[in-house]
Amino acid sequence: MEILYSNKDYYIIVKPVGMDSEHEVPAALEGDIFPIHRLDKNVGGVMVYARTKTAAAQLSKAVQDGNMIKEYVAM
């Protein structure tokens, strides 16, 4: 798993194919980790994970408000 960016509030990672985005990825990252969105186990791609409950709430609101856009490209 490649970490593209991290700070005190969140991680941006590349989730590999075959890794569960809700359990295996958070377990592989340090600390309390909160998924902001999901990808199926058989799909890989860039994902955002919050490192605090406050960051999770802010990022989830950004998704709901359309300020953070999820884009899917299938190959």
PDB file of N, CA, C and O in Angstrom:
ATOM      1  N   MET A   1       0.858  -1.167   0.000  1.00  0.00           N
ATOM      2  CA  MET A   1       0.000   0.000   0.000  1.00  0.00           C
ATOM      3  C   MET A   1       0.904   1.230   0.000  1.00  0.00           C
ATOM      4  O   MET A   1       1.821   1.337   0.815  1.00  0.00           O
ATOM      5  N   GLU A   2       0.643   2.139  -0.904  1.00  0.00           N
ATOM      6  CA  GLU A   2       1.434   3.359  -1.020  1.00  0.00           C
ATOM      7  C   GLU A   2       0.704   4.525  -0.349  1.00  0.00           C
ATOM      8  O   GLU A   2      -0.473   4.766  -0.620  1.00  0.00           O
ATOM      9  N   ILE A   3       1.407   5.241   0.522  1.00  0.00           N
ATOM     10  CA  ILE A   3       0.864   6.452   1.130  1.00  0.00           C
ATOM     11  C   ILE A   3       1.312   7.630   0.279  1.00  0.00           C
ATOM     12  O   ILE A   3       2.504   7.927   0.199  1.00  0.00           O
ATOM     13  N   LEU A   4       0.354   8.304  -0.357  1.00  0.00           N
ATOM     14  CA  LEU A   4       0.661   9.446  -1.207  1.00  0.00           C
ATOM     15  C   LEU A   4       0.892  10.707  -0.388  1.00  0.00           C
ATOM     16  O   LEU A   4       1.736  11.535  -0.732  1.00  0.00           O
ATOM     17  N   TYR A   5       0.129  10.851   0.712  1.00  0.00           N
ATOM     18  CA  TYR A   5       0.224  12.039   1.558  1.00  0.00           C
ATOM     19  C   TYR A   5      -0.371  11.714   2.917  1.00  0.00           C
ATOM     20  O   TYR A   5      -1.326  10.944   3.023  1.00  0.00           O
ATOM     21  N   SER A   6       0.197  12.304   3.945  1.00  0.00           N
ATOM     22  CA  SER A   6      -0.423  12.190   5.273  1.00  0.00           C
ATOM     23  C   SER A   6      -0.081  13.428   6.082  1.00  0.00           C
ATOM     24  O   SER A   6       0.965  14.053   5.903  1.00  0.00           O
ATOM     25  N   ASN A   7      -1.001  13.760   6.979  1.00  0.00           N
ATOM     26  CA  ASN A   7      -0.763  14.814   7.959  1.00  0.00           C
ATOM     27  C   ASN A   7      -1.473  14.388   9.233  1.00  0.00           C
ATOM     28  O   ASN A   7      -1.882  13.232   9.347  1.00  0.00           O
ATOM     29  N   LYS A   8      -1.628  15.290  10.191  1.00  0.00           N
ATOM     30  CA  LYS A   8      -2.233  14.908  11.472  1.00  0.00           C
ATOM     31  C   LYS A   8      -3.715  14.578  11.351  1.00  0.00           C
ATOM     32  O   LYS A   8      -4.287  13.969  12.256  1.00  0.00           O
ATOM     33  N   ASP A   9      -4.348  14.972  10.239  1.00  0.00           N
ATOM     34  CA  ASP A   9      -5.784  14.785  10.078  1.00  0.00           C
ATOM     35  C   ASP A   9      -6.191  13.646   9.148  1.00  0.00           C
ATOM     36  O   ASP A   9      -7.240  13.033   9.347  1.00  0.00           O
ATOM     37  N   TYR A  10      -5.379  13.355   8.141  1.00  0.00           N
ATOM     38  CA  TYR A  10      -5.798  12.329   7.184  1.00  0.00           C
ATOM     39  C   TYR A  10      -4.636  11.709   6.424  1.00  0.00           C
ATOM     40  O   TYR A  10      -3.523  12.233   6.397  1.00  0.00           O
ATOM     41  N   TYR A  11      -4.943  10.566   5.806  1.00  0.00           N
ATOM     42  CA  TYR A  11      -4.049   9.866   4.884  1.00  0.00           C
ATOM     43  C   TYR A  11      -4.691   9.897   3.502  1.00  0.00           C
ATOM     44  O   TYR A  11      -5.915   9.850   3.380  1.00  0.00           O
ATOM     45  N   ILE A  12      -3.876   9.975   2.474  1.00  0.00           N
ATOM     46  CA  ILE A  12      -4.296   9.693   1.106  1.00  0.00           C
ATOM     47  C   ILE A  12      -3.412   8.533   0.658  1.00  0.00           C
ATOM     48  O   ILE A  12      -2.187   8.645   0.626  1.00  0.00           O
ATOM     49  N   ILE A  13      -4.050   7.424   0.316  1.00  0.00           N
ATOM     50  CA  ILE A  13      -3.303   6.203   0.005  1.00  0.00           C
ATOM     51  C   ILE A  13      -3.764   5.615  -1.330  1.00  0.00           C
ATOM     52  O   ILE A  13      -4.818   5.974  -1.856  1.00  0.00           O
ATOM     53  N   VAL A  14      -2.958   4.715  -1.858  1.00  0.00           N
ATOM     54  CA  VAL A  14      -3.370   3.907  -3.005  1.00  0.00           C
ATOM     55  C   VAL A  14      -3.722   2.535  -2.459  1.00  0.00           C
ATOM     56  O   VAL A  14      -2.848   1.786  -2.022  1.00  0.00           O
ATOM     57  N   LYS A  15      -5.021   2.206  -2.485  1.00  0.00           N
ATOM     58  CA  LYS A  15      -5.482   0.901  -1.998  1.00  0.00           C
ATOM     59  C   LYS A  15      -5.221  -0.132  -3.079  1.00  0.00           C
ATOM     60  O   LYS A  15      -5.711   0.014  -4.199  1.00  0.00           O
ATOM     61  N   PRO A  16      -4.458  -1.172  -2.768  1.00  0.00           N
ATOM     62  CA  PRO A  16      -4.218  -2.205  -3.772  1.00  0.00           C
ATOM     63  C   PRO A  16      -5.431  -3.122  -3.959  1.00  0.00           C
ATOM     64  O   PRO A  16      -6.249  -3.291  -3.054  1.00  0.00           O
ATOM     65  N   VAL A  17      -5.521  -3.695  -5.129  1.00  0.00           N
ATOM     66  CA  VAL A  17      -6.537  -4.709  -5.406  1.00  0.00           C
ATOM     67  C   VAL A  17      -6.336  -5.855  -4.421  1.00  0.00           C
ATOM     68  O   VAL A  17      -5.204  -6.264  -4.164  1.00  0.00           O
ATOM     69  N   GLY A  18      -7.425  -6.368  -3.872  1.00  0.00           N
ATOM     70  CA  GLY A  18      -7.364  -7.504  -2.968  1.00  0.00           C
ATOM     71  C   GLY A  18      -7.322  -7.128  -1.500  1.00  0.00           C
ATOM     72  O   GLY A  18      -7.343  -8.003  -0.635  1.00  0.00           O
ATOM     73  N   MET A  19      -7.262  -5.829  -1.206  1.00  0.00           N
ATOM     74  CA  MET A  19      -7.236  -5.379   0.189  1.00  0.00           C
ATOM     75  C   MET A  19      -8.588  -4.754   0.522  1.00  0.00           C
ATOM     76  O   MET A  19      -9.098  -3.929  -0.237  1.00  0.00           O
ATOM     77  N   ASP A  20      -9.160  -5.141   1.643  1.00  0.00           N
ATOM     78  CA  ASP A  20     -10.455  -4.627   2.072  1.00  0.00           C
ATOM     79  C   ASP A  20     -10.306  -3.191   2.568  1.00  0.00           C
ATOM     80  O   ASP A  20      -9.484  -2.919   3.444  1.00  0.00           O
ATOM     81  N   SER A  21     -11.103  -2.265   2.007  1.00  0.00           N
ATOM     82  CA  SER A  21     -10.959  -0.841   2.325  1.00  0.00           C
ATOM     83  C   SER A  21     -11.514  -0.454   3.695  1.00  0.00           C
ATOM     84  O   SER A  21     -11.145   0.589   4.235  1.00  0.00           O
ATOM     85  N   GLU A  22     -12.387  -1.271   4.259  1.00  0.00           N
ATOM     86  CA  GLU A  22     -13.001  -0.921   5.543  1.00  0.00           C
ATOM     87  C   GLU A  22     -12.312  -1.539   6.753  1.00  0.00           C
ATOM     88  O   GLU A  22     -12.464  -1.046   7.871  1.00  0.00           O
ATOM     89  N   HIS A  23     -11.546  -2.628   6.539  1.00  0.00           N
ATOM     90  CA  HIS A  23     -10.946  -3.295   7.688  1.00  0.00           C
ATOM     91  C   HIS A  23      -9.428  -3.446   7.536  1.00  0.00           C
ATOM     92  O   HIS A  23      -8.668  -3.066   8.427  1.00  0.00           O
ATOM     93  N   GLU A  24      -8.995  -4.004   6.398  1.00  0.00           N
ATOM     94  CA  GLU A  24      -7.571  -4.294   6.220  1.00  0.00           C
ATOM     95  C   GLU A  24      -6.732  -3.028   6.073  1.00  0.00           C
ATOM     96  O   GLU A  24      -5.645  -2.942   6.645  1.00  0.00           O
ATOM     97  N   VAL A  25      -7.216  -2.048   5.318  1.00  0.00           N
ATOM     98  CA  VAL A  25      -6.447  -0.807   5.155  1.00  0.00           C
ATOM     99  C   VAL A  25      -6.329  -0.067   6.485  1.00  0.00           C
ATOM    100  O   VAL A  25      -5.216   0.288   6.872  1.00  0.00           O
ATOM    101  N   PRO A  26      -7.434   0.183   7.208  1.00  0.00           N
ATOM    102  CA  PRO A  26      -7.284   0.852   8.502  1.00  0.00           C
ATOM    103  C   PRO A  26      -6.363   0.102   9.464  1.00  0.00           C
ATOM    104  O   PRO A  26      -5.621   0.726  10.222  1.00  0.00           O
ATOM    105  N   ALA A  27      -6.405  -1.234   9.438  1.00  0.00           N
ATOM    106  CA  ALA A  27      -5.534  -2.020  10.315  1.00  0.00           C
ATOM    107  C   ALA A  27      -4.062  -1.839   9.951  1.00  0.00           C
ATOM    108  O   ALA A  27      -3.191  -1.907  10.817  1.00  0.00           O
ATOM    109  N   ALA A  28      -3.789  -1.609   8.669  1.00  0.00           N
ATOM    110  CA  ALA A  28      -2.408  -1.430   8.215  1.00  0.00           C
ATOM    111  C   ALA A  28      -1.867  -0.030   8.508  1.00  0.00           C
ATOM    112  O   ALA A  28      -0.652   0.167   8.539  1.00  0.00           O
ATOM    113  N   LEU A  29      -2.749   0.937   8.720  1.00  0.00           N
ATOM    114  CA  LEU A  29      -2.342   2.307   9.040  1.00  0.00           C
ATOM    115  C   LEU A  29      -2.290   2.462  10.559  1.00  0.00           C
ATOM    116  O   LEU A  29      -2.966   1.731  11.283  1.00  0.00           O
ATOM    117  N   GLU A  30      -1.503   3.396  11.031  1.00  0.00           N
ATOM    118  CA  GLU A  30      -1.332   3.566  12.478  1.00  0.00           C
ATOM    119  C   GLU A  30      -2.444   4.403  13.098  1.00  0.00           C
ATOM    120  O   GLU A  30      -2.896   5.385  12.509  1.00  0.00           O
ATOM    121  N   GLY A  31      -2.883   4.007  14.299  1.00  0.00           N
ATOM    122  CA  GLY A  31      -3.845   4.797  15.057  1.00  0.00           C
ATOM    123  C   GLY A  31      -5.287   4.478  14.723  1.00  0.00           C
ATOM    124  O   GLY A  31      -5.582   3.498  14.039  1.00  0.00           O
ATOM    125  N   ASP A  32      -6.186   5.328  15.219  1.00  0.00           N
ATOM    126  CA  ASP A  32      -7.605   5.208  14.885  1.00  0.00           C
ATOM    127  C   ASP A  32      -7.797   5.760  13.481  1.00  0.00           C
ATOM    128  O   ASP A  32      -7.450   6.910  13.210  1.00  0.00           O
ATOM    129  N   ILE A  33      -8.344   4.949  12.595  1.00  0.00           N
ATOM    130  CA  ILE A  33      -8.504   5.332  11.192  1.00  0.00           C
ATOM    131  C   ILE A  33      -9.974   5.229  10.822  1.00  0.00           C
ATOM    132  O   ILE A  33     -10.645   4.255  11.162  1.00  0.00           O
ATOM    133  N   PHE A  34     -10.472   6.245  10.119  1.00  0.00           N
ATOM    134  CA  PHE A  34     -11.880   6.320   9.756  1.00  0.00           C
ATOM    135  C   PHE A  34     -12.013   6.414   8.242  1.00  0.00           C
ATOM    136  O   PHE A  34     -11.616   7.419   7.653  1.00  0.00           O
ATOM    137  N   PRO A  35     -12.572   5.370   7.590  1.00  0.00           N
ATOM    138  CA  PRO A  35     -12.773   5.434   6.139  1.00  0.00           C
ATOM    139  C   PRO A  35     -13.765   6.535   5.781  1.00  0.00           C
ATOM    140  O   PRO A  35     -14.782   6.701   6.454  1.00  0.00           O
ATOM    141  N   ILE A  36     -13.476   7.273   4.741  1.00  0.00           N
ATOM    142  CA  ILE A  36     -14.365   8.338   4.263  1.00  0.00           C
ATOM    143  C   ILE A  36     -15.247   7.815   3.125  1.00  0.00           C
ATOM    144  O   ILE A  36     -16.370   8.283   2.937  1.00  0.00           O
ATOM    145  N   HIS A  37     -14.740   6.861   2.386  1.00  0.00           N
ATOM    146  CA  HIS A  37     -15.494   6.223   1.312  1.00  0.00           C
ATOM    147  C   HIS A  37     -14.974   4.805   1.175  1.00  0.00           C
ATOM    148  O   HIS A  37     -14.064   4.416   1.908  1.00  0.00           O
ATOM    149  N   ARG A  38     -15.526   4.018   0.254  1.00  0.00           N
ATOM    150  CA  ARG A  38     -15.148   2.620   0.118  1.00  0.00           C
ATOM    151  C   ARG A  38     -14.812   2.294  -1.323  1.00  0.00           C
ATOM    152  O   ARG A  38     -15.282   2.944  -2.258  1.00  0.00           O
ATOM    153  N   LEU A  39     -13.997   1.285  -1.476  1.00  0.00           N
ATOM    154  CA  LEU A  39     -13.788   0.633  -2.769  1.00  0.00           C
ATOM    155  C   LEU A  39     -13.913  -0.864  -2.520  1.00  0.00           C
ATOM    156  O   LEU A  39     -13.476  -1.365  -1.485  1.00  0.00           O
ATOM    157  N   ASP A  40     -14.503  -1.565  -3.456  1.00  0.00           N
ATOM    158  CA  ASP A  40     -14.618  -3.018  -3.329  1.00  0.00           C
ATOM    159  C   ASP A  40     -13.232  -3.644  -3.213  1.00  0.00           C
ATOM    160  O   ASP A  40     -12.235  -3.069  -3.649  1.00  0.00           O
ATOM    161  N   LYS A  41     -13.192  -4.814  -2.626  1.00  0.00           N
ATOM    162  CA  LYS A  41     -11.923  -5.510  -2.408  1.00  0.00           C
ATOM    163  C   LYS A  41     -11.189  -5.778  -3.720  1.00  0.00           C
ATOM    164  O   LYS A  41      -9.960  -5.725  -3.767  1.00  0.00           O
ATOM    165  N   ASN A  42     -11.938  -6.067  -4.787  1.00  0.00           N
ATOM    166  CA  ASN A  42     -11.312  -6.394  -6.071  1.00  0.00           C
ATOM    167  C   ASN A  42     -11.009  -5.154  -6.917  1.00  0.00           C
ATOM    168  O   ASN A  42     -10.766  -5.271  -8.119  1.00  0.00           O
ATOM    169  N   VAL A  43     -11.022  -3.965  -6.297  1.00  0.00           N
ATOM    170  CA  VAL A  43     -10.746  -2.706  -6.993  1.00  0.00           C
ATOM    171  C   VAL A  43      -9.626  -1.984  -6.260  1.00  0.00           C
ATOM    172  O   VAL A  43      -9.592  -1.969  -5.029  1.00  0.00           O
ATOM    173  N   GLY A  44      -8.711  -1.385  -7.015  1.00  0.00           N
ATOM    174  CA  GLY A  44      -7.653  -0.579  -6.422  1.00  0.00           C
ATOM    175  C   GLY A  44      -7.844   0.877  -6.787  1.00  0.00           C
ATOM    176  O   GLY A  44      -8.509   1.191  -7.774  1.00  0.00           O
ATOM    177  N   GLY A  45      -7.269   1.764  -6.003  1.00  0.00           N
ATOM    178  CA  GLY A  45      -7.362   3.179  -6.332  1.00  0.00           C
ATOM    179  C   GLY A  45      -7.012   4.070  -5.163  1.00  0.00           C
ATOM    180  O   GLY A  45      -6.699   3.592  -4.073  1.00  0.00           O
ATOM    181  N   VAL A  46      -7.066   5.367  -5.394  1.00  0.00           N
ATOM    182  CA  VAL A  46      -6.730   6.361  -4.388  1.00  0.00           C
ATOM    183  C   VAL A  46      -7.897   6.529  -3.428  1.00  0.00           C
ATOM    184  O   VAL A  46      -9.050   6.651  -3.842  1.00  0.00           O
ATOM    185  N   MET A  47      -7.576   6.533  -2.126  1.00  0.00           N
ATOM    186  CA  MET A  47      -8.598   6.668  -1.091  1.00  0.00           C
ATOM    187  C   MET A  47      -8.141   7.638  -0.015  1.00  0.00           C
ATOM    188  O   MET A  47      -6.946   7.870   0.170  1.00  0.00           O
ATOM    189  N   VAL A  48      -9.120   8.204   0.693  1.00  0.00           N
ATOM    190  CA  VAL A  48      -8.863   9.124   1.796  1.00  0.00           C
ATOM    191  C   VAL A  48      -9.353   8.480   3.092  1.00  0.00           C
ATOM    192  O   VAL A  48     -10.461   7.947   3.155  1.00  0.00           O
ATOM    193  N   TYR A  49      -8.512   8.538   4.120  1.00  0.00           N
ATOM    194  CA  TYR A  49      -8.853   8.031   5.451  1.00  0.00           C
ATOM    195  C   TYR A  49      -8.571   9.122   6.474  1.00  0.00           C
ATOM    196  O   TYR A  49      -7.496   9.721   6.471  1.00  0.00           O
ATOM    197  N   ALA A  50      -9.534   9.376   7.343  1.00  0.00           N
ATOM    198  CA  ALA A  50      -9.346  10.365   8.404  1.00  0.00           C
ATOM    199  C   ALA A  50      -8.606   9.730   9.568  1.00  0.00           C
ATOM    200  O   ALA A  50      -8.722   8.532   9.823  1.00  0.00           O
ATOM    201  N   ARG A  51      -7.837  10.566  10.274  1.00  0.00           N
ATOM    202  CA  ARG A  51      -7.087  10.100  11.437  1.00  0.00           C
ATOM    203  C   ARG A  51      -7.743  10.517  12.752  1.00  0.00           C
ATOM    204  O   ARG A  51      -7.321  10.083  13.824  1.00  0.00           O
ATOM    205  N   THR A  52      -8.779  11.362  12.669  1.00  0.00           N
ATOM    206  CA  THR A  52      -9.505  11.792  13.866  1.00  0.00           C
ATOM    207  C   THR A  52     -10.999  11.798  13.549  1.00  0.00           C
ATOM    208  O   THR A  52     -11.387  11.855  12.382  1.00  0.00           O
ATOM    209  N   LYS A  53     -11.827  11.741  14.574  1.00  0.00           N
ATOM    210  CA  LYS A  53     -13.277  11.806  14.365  1.00  0.00           C
ATOM    211  C   LYS A  53     -13.685  13.159  13.790  1.00  0.00           C
ATOM    212  O   LYS A  53     -14.594  13.234  12.963  1.00  0.00           O
ATOM    213  N   THR A  54     -13.022  14.221  14.221  1.00  0.00           N
ATOM    214  CA  THR A  54     -13.327  15.562  13.702  1.00  0.00           C
ATOM    215  C   THR A  54     -13.021  15.648  12.213  1.00  0.00           C
ATOM    216  O   THR A  54     -13.827  16.159  11.436  1.00  0.00           O
ATOM    217  N   ALA A  55     -11.852  15.145  11.818  1.00  0.00           N
ATOM    218  CA  ALA A  55     -11.487  15.147  10.397  1.00  0.00           C
ATOM    219  C   ALA A  55     -12.449  14.285   9.590  1.00  0.00           C
ATOM    220  O   ALA A  55     -12.809  14.646   8.469  1.00  0.00           O
ATOM    221  N   ALA A  56     -12.869  13.149  10.144  1.00  0.00           N
ATOM    222  CA  ALA A  56     -13.822  12.270   9.454  1.00  0.00           C
ATOM    223  C   ALA A  56     -15.128  13.001   9.199  1.00  0.00           C
ATOM    224  O   ALA A  56     -15.690  12.911   8.107  1.00  0.00           O
ATOM    225  N   ALA A  57     -15.615  13.727  10.201  1.00  0.00           N
ATOM    226  CA  ALA A  57     -16.867  14.478  10.042  1.00  0.00           C
ATOM    227  C   ALA A  57     -16.711  15.566   8.980  1.00  0.00           C
ATOM    228  O   ALA A  57     -17.602  15.756   8.152  1.00  0.00           O
ATOM    229  N   GLN A  58     -15.596  16.274   9.000  1.00  0.00           N
ATOM    230  CA  GLN A  58     -15.370  17.351   8.024  1.00  0.00           C
ATOM    231  C   GLN A  58     -15.235  16.802   6.610  1.00  0.00           C
ATOM    232  O   GLN A  58     -15.801  17.358   5.669  1.00  0.00           O
ATOM    233  N   LEU A  59     -14.487  15.713   6.458  1.00  0.00           N
ATOM    234  CA  LEU A  59     -14.309  15.124   5.128  1.00  0.00           C
ATOM    235  C   LEU A  59     -15.618  14.521   4.614  1.00  0.00           C
ATOM    236  O   LEU A  59     -15.930  14.650   3.431  1.00  0.00           O
ATOM    237  N   SER A  60     -16.384  13.867   5.483  1.00  0.00           N
ATOM    238  CA  SER A  60     -17.679  13.305   5.080  1.00  0.00           C
ATOM    239  C   SER A  60     -18.632  14.414   4.635  1.00  0.00           C
ATOM    240  O   SER A  60     -19.371  14.255   3.663  1.00  0.00           O
ATOM    241  N   LYS A  61     -18.608  15.528   5.349  1.00  0.00           N
ATOM    242  CA  LYS A  61     -19.444  16.668   4.959  1.00  0.00           C
ATOM    243  C   LYS A  61     -19.000  17.225   3.616  1.00  0.00           C
ATOM    244  O   LYS A  61     -19.837  17.616   2.803  1.00  0.00           O
ATOM    245  N   ALA A  62     -17.696  17.267   3.371  1.00  0.00           N
ATOM    246  CA  ALA A  62     -17.180  17.750   2.083  1.00  0.00           C
ATOM    247  C   ALA A  62     -17.675  16.867   0.938  1.00  0.00           C
ATOM    248  O   ALA A  62     -18.004  17.373  -0.135  1.00  0.00           O
ATOM    249  N   VAL A  63     -17.729  15.552   1.159  1.00  0.00           N
ATOM    250  CA  VAL A  63     -18.257  14.635   0.139  1.00  0.00           C
ATOM    251  C   VAL A  63     -19.742  14.904  -0.071  1.00  0.00           C
ATOM    252  O   VAL A  63     -20.193  15.017  -1.211  1.00  0.00           O
ATOM    253  N   GLN A  64     -20.504  15.009   1.006  1.00  0.00           N
ATOM    254  CA  GLN A  64     -21.951  15.233   0.915  1.00  0.00           C
ATOM    255  C   GLN A  64     -22.272  16.567   0.243  1.00  0.00           C
ATOM    256  O   GLN A  64     -23.234  16.664  -0.519  1.00  0.00           O
ATOM    257  N   ASP A  65     -21.470  17.590   0.523  1.00  0.00           N
ATOM    258  CA  ASP A  65     -21.712  18.922  -0.042  1.00  0.00           C
ATOM    259  C   ASP A  65     -21.181  19.078  -1.461  1.00  0.00           C
ATOM    260  O   ASP A  65     -21.378  20.120  -2.086  1.00  0.00           O
ATOM    261  N   GLY A  66     -20.502  18.041  -1.979  1.00  0.00           N
ATOM    262  CA  GLY A  66     -19.949  18.115  -3.332  1.00  0.00           C
ATOM    263  C   GLY A  66     -18.621  18.843  -3.422  1.00  0.00           C
ATOM    264  O   GLY A  66     -18.157  19.152  -4.519  1.00  0.00           O
ATOM    265  N   ASN A  67     -18.000  19.122  -2.275  1.00  0.00           N
ATOM    266  CA  ASN A  67     -16.706  19.804  -2.268  1.00  0.00           C
ATOM    267  C   ASN A  67     -15.536  18.846  -2.444  1.00  0.00           C
ATOM    268  O   ASN A  67     -14.421  19.268  -2.752  1.00  0.00           O
ATOM    269  N   MET A  68     -15.791  17.563  -2.247  1.00  0.00           N
ATOM    270  CA  MET A  68     -14.810  16.509  -2.524  1.00  0.00           C
ATOM    271  C   MET A  68     -15.517  15.541  -3.455  1.00  0.00           C
ATOM    272  O   MET A  68     -16.537  14.956  -3.091  1.00  0.00           O
ATOM    273  N   ILE A  69     -14.993  15.374  -4.620  1.00  0.00           N
ATOM    274  CA  ILE A  69     -15.658  14.570  -5.649  1.00  0.00           C
ATOM    275  C   ILE A  69     -15.006  13.218  -5.786  1.00  0.00           C
ATOM    276  O   ILE A  69     -13.782  13.116  -5.875  1.00  0.00           O
ATOM    277  N   LYS A  70     -15.821  12.176  -5.803  1.00  0.00           N
ATOM    278  CA  LYS A  70     -15.340  10.822  -6.051  1.00  0.00           C
ATOM    279  C   LYS A  70     -15.469  10.577  -7.552  1.00  0.00           C
ATOM    280  O   LYS A  70     -16.505  10.852  -8.157  1.00  0.00           O
ATOM    281  N   GLU A  71     -14.399  10.058  -8.131  1.00  0.00           N
ATOM    282  CA  GLU A  71     -14.399   9.771  -9.566  1.00  0.00           C
ATOM    283  C   GLU A  71     -13.902   8.348  -9.765  1.00  0.00           C
ATOM    284  O   GLU A  71     -12.914   7.934  -9.158  1.00  0.00           O
ATOM    285  N   TYR A  72     -14.594   7.605 -10.618  1.00  0.00           N
ATOM    286  CA  TYR A  72     -14.242   6.213 -10.867  1.00  0.00           C
ATOM    287  C   TYR A  72     -13.872   6.052 -12.336  1.00  0.00           C
ATOM    288  O   TYR A  72     -14.570   6.531 -13.230  1.00  0.00           O
ATOM    289  N   VAL A  73     -12.752   5.364 -12.560  1.00  0.00           N
ATOM    290  CA  VAL A  73     -12.317   5.037 -13.919  1.00  0.00           C
ATOM    291  C   VAL A  73     -12.100   3.519 -13.945  1.00  0.00           C
ATOM    292  O   VAL A  73     -11.302   2.988 -13.173  1.00  0.00           O
ATOM    293  N   ALA A  74     -12.800   2.842 -14.821  1.00  0.00           N
ATOM    294  CA  ALA A  74     -12.687   1.383 -14.901  1.00  0.00           C
ATOM    295  C   ALA A  74     -11.789   0.998 -16.065  1.00  0.00           C
ATOM    296  O   ALA A  74     -11.833   1.582 -17.148  1.00  0.00           O
ATOM    297  N   MET A  75     -10.978  -0.003 -15.793  1.00  0.00           N
ATOM    298  CA  MET A  75     -10.092  -0.518 -16.843  1.00  0.00           C
ATOM    299  C   MET A  75     -10.296  -2.008 -16.990  1.00  0.00           C
ATOM    300  O   MET A  75      -9.646  -2.640 -17.822  1.00  0.00           O
TER     301      MET A  75
END
